[in-house]
Amino acid sequence: MKSLTYADVAEGDELPALDVPITRTAIVAGAIASRDYQDVHHDPELAKERGSKDVFMNILTTNGYVGRFVTDWAGPNAVLKKVAIRLGAPNYPGDTMRMTGRVTRKTDGEVEVALKGANSLGDHVTGTVTLVLPS
């Protein structure tokens, strides 16, 4: 995989979109991997009792997909300095989250990417990632 350098990037550059299938397995595995044992992330009946239509993805799994989205574009030599995200519509099994982003700032060796991940209900995640690329 090619790594981008700071010189390769310009403000306004669009990142390649990433479609993430939202499966029940991905939701449960992400919750377990991040030690989030809240029942709404693995038990459909208890999730429904608490007002949800099904289990839903936790923020730590979403954060992992955000990191993957940016590093898939930037390459393995990128260093993520700051990830600032906000959750919106839940990610339920059977949906797809489409991740999109663009470079919004490039200063002092850092690059800022604004991104969102949307599903059929709306924006699941919005935010920014600040990263450093090799010179």
Residue frames as a rotation matrix with the C-alpha (Angstrom) as fourth column:
MET 1
0.580 0.814 0.000 0.00
0.814 -0.580 0.000 0.00
0.000 0.000 -1.000 0.00
LYS 2
-0.263 -0.635 0.727 1.29
0.602 -0.697 -0.391 3.43
0.754 0.334 0.565 -0.95
SER 3
0.029 0.196 -0.980 1.61
0.912 -0.407 -0.055 6.02
-0.409 -0.892 -0.190 1.79
LEU 4
0.698 0.233 0.677 0.72
0.503 -0.833 -0.232 9.62
0.510 0.502 -0.699 1.07
THR 5
-0.503 -0.781 -0.370 3.17
0.859 -0.406 -0.312 12.36
0.093 -0.475 0.875 1.93
TYR 6
-0.101 0.417 -0.903 2.31
0.487 -0.771 -0.410 15.84
-0.867 -0.482 -0.125 3.11
ALA 7
-0.695 -0.267 -0.667 3.12
-0.367 -0.666 0.649 17.18
-0.618 0.696 0.365 -0.38
ASP 8
-0.927 0.343 0.151 0.63
0.342 0.613 0.712 14.75
0.152 0.712 -0.686 -2.00
VAL 9
-0.169 0.922 -0.349 -2.35
0.979 0.116 -0.166 16.32
-0.113 -0.370 -0.922 -0.22
ALA 10
-0.890 -0.014 0.456 -4.25
0.122 -0.970 0.209 19.55
0.439 0.241 0.865 -0.95
GLU 11
-0.687 0.718 -0.110 -7.14
-0.136 -0.276 -0.951 21.25
-0.714 -0.639 0.287 0.79
GLY 12
0.036 0.817 -0.575 -10.36
-0.921 -0.197 -0.337 20.16
-0.388 0.542 0.745 -0.87
ASP 13
-0.718 -0.321 -0.617 -9.11
-0.559 0.794 0.238 16.67
0.414 0.516 -0.750 -1.79
GLU 14
0.420 0.889 0.184 -11.90
-0.889 0.363 0.278 14.10
0.181 -0.280 0.943 -1.53
LEU 15
-0.587 -0.525 0.617 -11.18
-0.644 0.764 0.037 10.77
-0.491 -0.376 -0.786 0.14
PRO 16
-0.687 0.371 -0.625 -12.39
-0.321 0.617 0.719 7.64
0.652 0.694 -0.304 -1.67
ALA 17
0.175 0.846 0.504 -15.76
-0.943 -0.003 0.333 6.57
0.284 -0.533 0.797 -0.23
LEU 18
-0.910 -0.378 -0.170 -15.86
-0.297 0.880 -0.371 3.44
0.290 -0.287 -0.913 1.91
ASP 19
0.174 0.983 -0.064 -19.01
-0.721 0.171 0.671 1.31
0.671 -0.071 0.738 2.20
VAL 20
-0.866 -0.417 0.275 -19.16
-0.478 0.529 -0.701 -0.59
0.147 -0.739 -0.657 5.49
PRO 21
-0.110 0.844 -0.525 -21.77
-0.079 0.519 0.851 -3.37
0.991 0.135 0.009 5.69
ILE 22
-0.437 0.055 0.898 -23.38
-0.882 -0.220 -0.416 -3.26
0.175 -0.974 0.144 9.12
THR 23
-0.106 0.341 -0.934 -23.78
-0.107 0.930 0.352 -6.87
0.989 0.137 -0.062 10.19
ARG 24
0.875 0.433 0.217 -24.95
-0.295 0.122 0.948 -8.27
0.384 -0.893 0.234 13.49
THR 25
0.633 -0.708 -0.315 -21.58
0.758 0.649 0.063 -10.00
0.160 -0.279 0.947 13.78
ALA 26
-0.248 -0.748 0.616 -19.66
0.525 -0.638 -0.563 -6.73
0.814 0.184 0.551 13.28
ILE 27
0.270 0.436 0.859 -21.80
-0.466 -0.721 0.512 -5.01
0.843 -0.539 0.009 15.94
VAL 28
0.988 0.153 0.011 -21.38
-0.090 0.523 0.848 -7.78
0.124 -0.839 0.530 18.52
ALA 29
0.444 -0.890 -0.099 -17.71
0.855 0.454 -0.250 -8.43
0.267 0.027 0.963 17.75
GLY 30
-0.159 -0.489 0.858 -16.90
0.221 -0.864 -0.451 -4.71
0.962 0.118 0.246 17.97
ALA 31
0.561 0.437 0.703 -18.63
-0.575 -0.405 0.710 -4.42
0.595 -0.803 0.024 21.32
ILE 32
0.962 -0.230 -0.147 -16.85
0.272 0.763 0.586 -7.48
-0.023 -0.604 0.797 22.71
ALA 33
0.217 -0.949 0.230 -13.46
0.821 0.051 -0.569 -6.38
0.528 0.312 0.790 21.34
SER 34
-0.316 -0.301 0.900 -13.86
-0.077 -0.937 -0.340 -3.00
0.946 -0.177 0.273 23.05
ARG 35
-0.805 -0.008 -0.593 -15.13
0.531 0.438 -0.726 -4.63
0.265 -0.899 -0.348 26.27
ASP 36
-0.713 0.685 0.150 -18.49
-0.700 -0.707 -0.097 -2.90
0.040 -0.174 0.984 25.97
TYR 37
-0.941 0.303 -0.152 -20.87
0.311 0.950 -0.032 -5.48
0.135 -0.077 -0.988 27.41
GLN 38
-0.586 0.794 -0.164 -23.97
-0.574 -0.549 -0.607 -3.27
-0.572 -0.261 0.777 27.34
ASP 39
-0.366 0.488 0.793 -26.85
0.351 0.861 -0.368 -5.53
-0.862 0.144 -0.486 26.32
VAL 40
0.598 0.648 -0.472 -28.05
-0.155 -0.485 -0.861 -3.11
-0.786 0.588 -0.190 23.62
HIS 41
0.062 -0.672 -0.738 -24.97
-0.973 -0.207 0.106 -4.12
-0.224 0.711 -0.666 21.58
HIS 42
-0.850 -0.458 -0.260 -25.56
-0.510 0.839 0.191 -7.89
0.130 0.295 -0.947 21.67
ASP 43
-0.780 0.613 0.125 -29.07
0.466 0.702 -0.539 -8.84
-0.418 -0.362 -0.833 22.85
PRO 44
-0.821 0.445 0.358 -31.85
0.141 -0.450 0.882 -7.96
0.554 0.774 0.306 20.38
GLU 45
0.101 0.931 -0.350 -34.70
0.706 0.180 0.685 -8.58
0.701 -0.317 -0.639 22.85
LEU 46
0.097 -0.125 -0.987 -33.19
0.900 -0.413 0.141 -6.44
-0.425 -0.902 0.072 25.60
ALA 47
-0.915 -0.402 -0.011 -32.34
0.347 -0.802 0.486 -3.74
-0.204 0.442 0.874 23.06
LYS 48
-0.476 0.825 0.304 -36.02
0.292 -0.177 0.940 -3.69
0.829 0.536 -0.156 22.03
GLU 49
0.284 0.558 -0.780 -37.13
0.922 0.063 0.381 -3.54
0.262 -0.827 -0.497 25.68
ARG 50
-0.217 -0.479 -0.850 -34.99
0.688 -0.693 0.215 -0.41
-0.693 -0.538 0.480 26.01
GLY 51
0.455 0.608 -0.651 -36.68
0.020 -0.738 -0.675 1.25
-0.890 0.294 -0.347 23.02
SER 52
-0.440 -0.655 -0.614 -34.34
-0.681 -0.201 0.704 0.34
-0.585 0.728 -0.358 20.16
LYS 53
0.544 0.668 -0.508 -35.47
-0.837 0.393 -0.381 -1.57
-0.055 0.632 0.773 17.07
ASP 54
0.840 -0.385 -0.382 -32.46
0.257 0.903 -0.344 -3.92
0.478 0.191 0.858 17.35
VAL 55
0.380 -0.823 -0.422 -28.88
0.711 -0.032 0.702 -4.07
-0.592 -0.566 0.574 18.62
PHE 56
0.969 -0.091 0.228 -26.77
0.087 -0.739 -0.668 -1.15
0.229 0.667 -0.709 17.45
MET 57
0.245 -0.969 0.017 -23.09
0.637 0.148 -0.756 -0.32
0.731 0.197 0.654 16.96
ASN 58
0.643 -0.104 -0.759 -21.17
0.669 -0.405 0.623 1.21
-0.372 -0.908 -0.191 19.86
ILE 59
0.945 -0.239 -0.222 -19.07
-0.290 -0.926 -0.242 4.37
-0.148 0.293 -0.945 19.58
LEU 60
0.125 -0.968 0.217 -15.77
-0.478 0.133 0.868 2.53
-0.870 -0.212 -0.446 19.96
THR 61
-0.032 -0.063 0.998 -16.50
0.686 0.724 0.067 0.36
-0.726 0.687 0.020 16.91
THR 62
0.880 0.379 0.288 -17.51
0.472 -0.620 -0.627 3.47
-0.060 0.687 -0.724 14.98
ASN 63
0.688 -0.686 -0.234 -14.27
-0.535 -0.698 0.476 5.13
-0.490 -0.203 -0.848 16.05
GLY 64
-0.130 -0.728 0.673 -12.36
0.073 0.670 0.739 2.14
-0.989 0.145 -0.034 14.68
TYR 65
0.302 0.315 0.900 -14.10
0.895 0.230 -0.381 2.47
-0.328 0.921 -0.213 11.31
VAL 66
0.988 -0.006 -0.155 -13.26
-0.039 -0.977 -0.209 6.20
-0.151 0.213 -0.965 11.27
GLY 67
0.243 -0.970 0.019 -9.59
-0.518 -0.113 0.848 5.38
-0.820 -0.216 -0.530 11.80
ARG 68
-0.152 -0.252 0.956 -9.68
0.537 0.791 0.294 2.71
-0.830 0.558 0.015 9.11
PHE 69
0.745 0.525 0.411 -11.33
0.630 -0.354 -0.691 5.08
-0.218 0.774 -0.594 6.64
VAL 70
0.869 -0.435 -0.236 -8.64
-0.442 -0.897 0.023 7.72
-0.221 0.084 -0.972 7.07
THR 71
-0.012 -0.957 0.288 -5.66
-0.537 0.250 0.806 5.34
-0.843 -0.145 -0.517 7.16
ASP 72
0.257 0.154 0.954 -6.93
0.654 0.699 -0.289 3.39
-0.712 0.698 0.079 4.12
TRP 73
0.949 0.126 0.290 -6.60
0.299 -0.659 -0.690 6.69
0.104 0.741 -0.663 2.25
ALA 74
0.763 -0.638 0.104 -3.43
-0.646 -0.745 0.166 8.05
-0.028 -0.194 -0.981 3.88
GLY 75
0.360 -0.639 -0.679 -1.45
-0.186 0.665 -0.724 4.83
0.914 0.387 0.120 4.17
PRO 76
0.637 -0.053 -0.769 0.41
0.610 0.645 0.460 3.05
0.472 -0.762 0.443 6.95
ASN 77
-0.456 -0.881 -0.126 2.84
0.798 -0.343 -0.495 5.91
0.393 -0.326 0.860 7.66
ALA 78
-0.060 0.523 0.850 0.09
-0.135 -0.848 0.512 8.32
0.989 -0.084 0.121 8.72
VAL 79
-0.813 -0.134 -0.567 -0.13
0.539 0.197 -0.819 9.18
0.222 -0.971 -0.088 12.41
LEU 80
0.197 0.935 0.295 -3.58
0.480 -0.355 0.802 10.07
0.855 -0.016 -0.519 13.73
LYS 81
-0.819 -0.550 0.165 -3.18
0.189 -0.530 -0.827 12.93
0.542 -0.646 0.537 16.19
LYS 82
-0.776 0.629 0.045 -6.79
-0.345 -0.363 -0.865 13.72
-0.528 -0.687 0.499 17.04
VAL 83
-0.739 0.673 -0.009 -10.14
0.399 0.448 0.800 12.10
0.543 0.588 -0.600 16.35
ALA 84
-0.832 0.542 -0.119 -13.23
-0.237 -0.541 -0.807 14.15
-0.502 -0.643 0.578 17.21
ILE 85
-0.814 0.567 -0.126 -16.52
0.123 0.381 0.916 12.46
0.567 0.731 -0.380 16.34
ARG 86
-0.607 0.745 0.277 -20.19
-0.665 -0.285 -0.691 12.79
-0.436 -0.603 0.668 17.15
LEU 87
-0.895 0.344 0.284 -22.78
0.412 0.881 0.233 10.05
-0.170 0.325 -0.930 16.79
GLY 88
-0.590 0.779 -0.211 -26.19
-0.805 -0.586 0.089 10.54
-0.054 0.222 0.974 15.20
ALA 89
0.473 0.826 -0.307 -28.47
-0.856 0.513 0.061 7.87
0.208 0.234 0.950 13.70
PRO 90
0.221 -0.394 0.892 -27.77
-0.540 0.713 0.448 4.35
-0.812 -0.580 -0.055 14.99
ASN 91
-0.419 -0.373 -0.828 -26.07
-0.865 0.440 0.239 1.70
0.275 0.817 -0.507 12.87
TYR 92
0.285 0.613 0.737 -28.44
-0.706 0.654 -0.271 -1.29
-0.648 -0.443 0.619 12.84
PRO 93
-0.535 -0.460 0.709 -27.79
0.052 0.819 0.571 -4.73
-0.844 0.342 -0.414 11.32
GLY 94
0.090 0.544 0.834 -28.63
0.847 0.399 -0.352 -5.05
-0.524 0.738 -0.425 7.64
ASP 95
0.941 0.195 -0.278 -27.72
0.061 -0.902 -0.427 -1.46
-0.334 0.385 -0.860 6.75
THR 96
0.216 -0.905 0.366 -24.62
0.939 0.090 -0.332 0.00
0.268 0.415 0.869 5.11
MET 97
0.642 -0.140 -0.754 -22.62
0.265 -0.882 0.389 2.97
-0.720 -0.450 -0.529 6.36
ARG 98
0.540 -0.457 0.707 -21.06
0.741 -0.141 -0.657 5.02
0.400 0.878 0.263 3.55
MET 99
0.362 -0.529 -0.768 -18.02
0.573 -0.523 0.631 6.93
-0.735 -0.669 0.114 4.76
THR 100
0.513 -0.204 0.834 -17.01
0.692 -0.477 -0.542 10.09
0.509 0.855 -0.103 2.90
GLY 101
0.519 -0.365 -0.773 -14.55
0.557 -0.542 0.629 12.85
-0.649 -0.757 -0.078 3.66
ARG 102
0.645 -0.390 0.657 -12.41
0.480 -0.462 -0.746 15.69
0.594 0.797 -0.111 2.39
VAL 103
-0.316 -0.845 -0.431 -9.29
0.942 -0.227 -0.246 17.54
0.110 -0.484 0.868 3.40
THR 104
0.717 0.679 0.156 -10.34
0.638 -0.730 0.245 20.79
0.281 -0.076 -0.957 5.08
ARG 105
0.874 -0.477 0.090 -7.03
-0.475 -0.800 0.366 22.11
-0.103 -0.363 -0.926 6.40
LYS 106
0.621 -0.782 -0.056 -3.34
0.718 0.596 -0.360 21.65
0.315 0.184 0.931 5.78
THR 107
0.654 -0.405 0.639 -0.99
-0.421 -0.897 -0.138 23.60
0.628 -0.179 -0.757 8.05
ASP 108
0.150 -0.698 0.700 2.22
-0.988 -0.137 0.074 23.14
0.044 -0.702 -0.710 10.01
GLY 109
-0.782 -0.571 -0.250 2.72
-0.586 0.810 -0.019 19.54
0.213 0.131 -0.968 8.90
GLU 110
-0.692 0.611 0.384 -0.80
0.096 0.605 -0.791 18.48
-0.715 -0.511 -0.477 9.87
VAL 111
-0.834 0.535 -0.137 -3.76
-0.188 -0.043 0.981 17.57
0.519 0.844 0.136 7.72
GLU 112
-0.647 0.710 0.278 -7.39
-0.329 0.069 -0.942 17.80
-0.688 -0.701 0.189 8.88
VAL 113
-0.887 0.434 -0.156 -10.08
0.065 0.453 0.889 15.64
0.456 0.779 -0.430 7.32
ALA 114
-0.436 0.854 0.283 -13.79
-0.801 -0.226 -0.554 16.30
-0.409 -0.469 0.783 7.81
LEU 115
-0.925 0.068 -0.373 -15.81
-0.139 0.855 0.500 13.12
0.352 0.514 -0.782 7.48
LYS 116
-0.140 0.878 0.458 -19.18
-0.943 0.023 -0.333 11.53
-0.303 -0.478 0.824 7.85
GLY 117
-0.999 0.011 -0.046 -20.59
-0.001 0.965 0.262 8.04
0.048 0.261 -0.964 7.82
ALA 118
-0.383 0.922 -0.051 -24.21
-0.901 -0.385 -0.197 7.89
-0.202 -0.030 0.979 6.71
ASN 119
-0.915 0.232 0.329 -26.71
0.256 0.966 0.030 5.03
-0.311 0.112 -0.944 6.66
SER 120
-0.533 0.761 0.369 -30.35
0.602 0.035 0.798 4.77
0.594 0.648 -0.477 5.55
LEU 121
0.371 0.684 -0.628 -31.48
0.928 -0.254 0.272 6.71
0.027 -0.683 -0.730 8.65
GLY 122
0.967 -0.104 0.231 -29.09
-0.085 -0.992 -0.089 9.65
0.239 0.066 -0.969 8.16
ASP 123
0.125 -0.982 0.141 -25.65
-0.502 -0.185 -0.845 10.58
0.856 0.035 -0.516 9.45
HIS 124
0.745 0.034 -0.666 -24.36
0.441 0.724 0.531 7.97
0.500 -0.689 0.524 11.89
VAL 125
0.283 -0.736 -0.614 -21.06
0.786 -0.189 0.589 9.74
-0.550 -0.650 0.525 12.56
THR 126
0.784 -0.197 0.589 -19.65
0.263 -0.754 -0.602 13.18
0.563 0.627 -0.539 11.75
GLY 127
0.801 -0.501 -0.328 -16.36
0.242 -0.230 0.943 14.67
-0.548 -0.834 -0.063 12.78
THR 128
0.721 -0.667 -0.186 -12.77
-0.593 -0.456 -0.664 15.49
0.358 0.589 -0.724 12.03
VAL 129
0.779 -0.626 -0.025 -9.48
0.568 0.688 0.452 13.64
-0.266 -0.366 0.892 12.11
THR 130
0.735 -0.661 -0.152 -6.15
-0.677 -0.726 -0.117 15.44
-0.033 0.189 -0.981 12.36
LEU 131
0.839 -0.466 0.279 -3.17
0.437 0.884 0.165 13.50
-0.324 -0.017 0.946 11.11
VAL 132
0.282 -0.851 -0.443 0.50
-0.662 -0.507 0.553 13.88
-0.695 0.137 -0.706 10.30
LEU 133
0.985 -0.041 0.169 1.90
0.154 0.648 -0.746 12.56
-0.079 0.760 0.645 7.03
PRO 134
0.172 -0.985 -0.015 5.58
0.715 0.115 0.689 12.03
-0.677 -0.129 0.724 6.26
SER 135
0.433 -0.060 -0.899 7.32
-0.348 -0.932 -0.106 14.87
-0.831 0.359 -0.424 4.44
